[in-house]
């Protein structure tokens, strides 16, 4: 994990393609094929996801934004003066601005993301709007290692992890990640985290399989990205988006299903697909409030406050190191 240097996009793009190539070949070689969801967010994927957040079926962004708008002052009151805010998987940093407006005394804002483009765009926008805010962008995958600049070692740090991204991890993986975040934020660390709530499966399925087909295009873009960047030979017309709800696991699953028996060339290797065979691309776990509080407690966090929207679709938790 390192600060984002200017003019380094080409080299960083090559590293990203190598990571994608390795993960793609490894995932397609498994008995149950899979591609990690972190590869959704190339430039095209990020554009599609921004469209998803504005869809009528996709309640998550609206509900979380409403919570942050309604309770920004309460959330900001829990952030010590001269603290450093660290955002894990910052993306566009749009939701962050709802809190930054209430935090004029932040020592620094540290966004972490695997996309150099997202970091550069967000940093440029924030620098225009808040010229006095110190921004230290870090390029890297926070799920692999969380290493903050040494200059912030003694600063009080507050993590921000919106969007219910924690739901993309299986509970045991989420437990480890929350522990890593706690270690990175250090003594006195705090964490503001968005968590999607359990609800009627019909609402969930509509949110992940919209009528306009934007989520389908977002999912299929994984294969299109493989074609663009790695010269793979996926015929996108021969795959279809599937969203399923596993009630026992409490999660939405996204898959790409082969319409027919076919063979696909990827980086000089040929992968066979049976008709109906699926590539698992994402999990999105949902939690009852007490379920997530228990998970956070096991990871070394103490729940201080929980906010929800009026319809109790989504939750935002304020956690402190135990």
N, C-alpha and C positions, 0 to 999 in steps of 0.2 A: 504494500500500500504506500503510495507516494504522492507528493503534491503534483498537480497537473501542470506540466511545462507548456509554454507557448510553442506552436509550430510542431508539435509531436504527434499529431493525429495519424499520420500515415504509419509510423512505426507502431503506435498503439493499436491501430486497426489490424496490423499483421499479427500481433500477439493475440488479439481477440479471435481472429480467424483460426489460428492454430488451436486455441482452447476449444473453439466450436468444433473443429474437425475431430479432435480427440474424443470429445464428449459424444459426438454424433456416431462415430464408428463404434465406440464402446456401448452406447445405448441401443443401437440397432443390432448388436451382436448378442444381446440377452435373450433368453427364452421368451420373456415378456418385454417387448421393445419399448423404449422410453427415450425421451429427449428432455434434459433439464429445462425447467421453465425460465431460468435466467437468460436463455438465449432468445426469448421473445422480443427483447427490447433493442433491436437495431433501429435505424432511423425510421424505416417504414413501420415496424412494430410499435414504436413509441407513438407515431402519428395515429395509428389505429386504436391504440389504447386510450389516447386522449379523446377520440370519438366515442369509445365505449363509455367513458365516464359521463358523457352527456346524454346517453340513451335513457329513455323513460323507464326501461326495465332495470337499469343498473342503479339500484338505490344506494350502494355503498358510499360513493363519493359524495352524493348530496347529503346523506345522513351524517357522515363524519364531518363534512364542512359545516353543517348546521350546528353540530355540537361544539366545534372549535369556535365558531362565531359567537355562540350564545355564552360560552364559558371561558373565553380567551383571558379575561381579566383574572378569574380564579386560577387558571392554569399558570399564567404568568406570575402570579403572586407566590407560587411555589418555587420559582427560579431565583436563586440568590443573585445579588448584584455582582457584576464582573465575572459571572459564570461563562463557561464555554458551552455552546449548544452544538451537539454532534448529531447529525441526521444520518441514519443508516438506510442506504438505498434511496438517495434524495430525489432522483429523477428531475422533474421540473421545478421542485421546491415551491410550488404554488401554495400548498396548504401551510407551509412554514411561514409564509408572509403574514398569515393571520395571527401568529404568535409574535413574530418579529416586531409588528406594530406596537406591541405592548411591552417590548423588552429593549428600551433605549440604552440600557447600561451593559449589554452583553460585551464581554471581552472579545469574543470571536464567534463566528459561525463556521462549522466544519462539516460541509456536505460530503458524503462518501457514496460513490456510484461506480459501476463498471463501465458506464458509457461516457467517453470523453466529450462527445457532442452534447449530451444532456448537461454535464457539468459546466461546459463552456457557455452554453446558452443561458443557464440559470444564473451563473456568476455575473455575466454581462448585464442581465436584467436587474439583479439585485444591486449591483454596483451603481447603476444609473439611478435607481430609486432610493438607495441608502448609501450615499457616498462615504459616510463615516463608519459604516459597519466593516469590520475586518473579516474577510472571507478567506479561508484556507481550504481549497478544494482538494480532496484526496481521491485518486483513481485507484480502484481496487474492489475486490469481492469481499465484503465484510463477513460473509459466511465462512470464508476460509481462514482469515486471520484479521484481527482488529488491532492495529498498531497506530496510535495517535502520535503526533509530533511531540518530541521530548519537551519542548517549551511549555506544553500544557500539563506537564506531569503533576504540578502542585495546584493546578486550578480546579475549582469545583466544576463538575461537568454534568450536563443534563442531556440525556439522549432523547431523540425524537424518532419514532418509528410508526408512521401513520399507514393508512391504506389496508390494514389487516394483512399485511405481507407475512406476518407471523403464521398465518393460516396456511401458507404454502409449504410449511414444514410439518412433518409428522410430529406428534407430541413429544417423543423422545428427542428428536432433532431440535424442536422448539425449546425444550428444556436446556439443552446444551448451548444453544444460541443465546438465550437469555442470560445464562451463566457467563458466557464470553463478553456480552455487553456489560454486565456488572463489573467484570474484571477490568475492562477497558475504561469504564467511567470512574472506577476507583472509589475510595472511601468518600462517603457523603454523596455518592452519585445518585441521580434521579433519572427516571425514564417515563416519558409520556408515549403511550402506545395505543394504537387503534386496533380493535378486535371485533370481528363480525360475530353477531349473535346467532344462535340457533333459532330457526323459525320454520314456517310452513315450507316444505320442500318445493311446492309449486312456485313460490316467490323466488327461491334460489335457482331453480331450473330456468325460469324466464330471464333472470339476470345474467346467466352464463350461456344462453342460447337465444339471443334476441331475434325478433321478427325481421329486422333489416339485414341480418347476416353479417354484422360488423365483427362480432366475436368469432364467427366462423372464419372470416378473412384473417383475423388476428392469429388464430390457431394455425391456419394453412400457411401463413407467412413464414413459419418455421421452415417448411419445406421449400418455399420460394427463396428464403435466405440461403439455404443449402445450395440451391441451384445457382444463385447469384455469386456467392462467395467461394464455393468449393467445387463448382462445376458438376454438381450432382445432377441426376437425371430423373427427378421426381416429376410425374405427370399429375399436376394438382387436380385435374378433373377426375382422377381415379381415387381420390381420397375425400372423405366427408368428415365434418366436425361432429363430435358427439359429446354431450354433457350429461353426466349421470350423477345421481345422489346416492351415496352409500350411507344409509341411516345408521347402521351399527357403528361405523367409524365416524359419523358426524361430519362428512365432508362431501363437497362437490369434486368430481373428477372430470378432467377434460382429456379427450382422446382424438386421434386422427385415425379413422377407420378405412381400410382398403376396400374399395367397391368390388374388386375382382382379384383373382389370382394373378400375381404379377411379379416381375423381377426389376429391381432398381439398382443402377450403378452409382456408387458413392466412393470417390477417391480410389478408384481402381478395384474396388470390391463390389461384389454383387450380392444384394440382400433379397431374399425371397419373402413374399407376402401371400398368405392365403386369403381368399375372399372372406371379409369380415374381421380379419386380424387388425389389431389396434396398436397404435403408438401412444403410450401414456405420456401426456405433456404437462399436466398440472394437477395438483391437489389444492383444495382450499378448505381447510378445516374450520368449522364453526364451533363456538364455545358458549355455554351458559356462563353467566358472570362468575358464579362460584367455582366453576371448573377452571376458568382462567386464573382466578385468584389463587387456587390451590397449586396450579402449575407454576405461577410466579413465585409463590412461597417456597416451593421445592428448589427453585433456581437461586434462592438467596435474596428475594425481593419481598418487601412488605407493601401491601396494598394500602394506599392512603385515601384514595377517592376514585369513584367511578361515575362517569356521566353517560347518559344515553339520550337519544332523540325521543320525541314524544311517542313515536310508534314502537319504540324499543326494537329497532332493527339493528342498531350498531351501538358500540360502546367505546369510550376512551378512558383508559386507566392511567392514574398517576401512581407510580411506584417509587419506593425509596429503598436503598440498600439496607438489608436487615442488620 
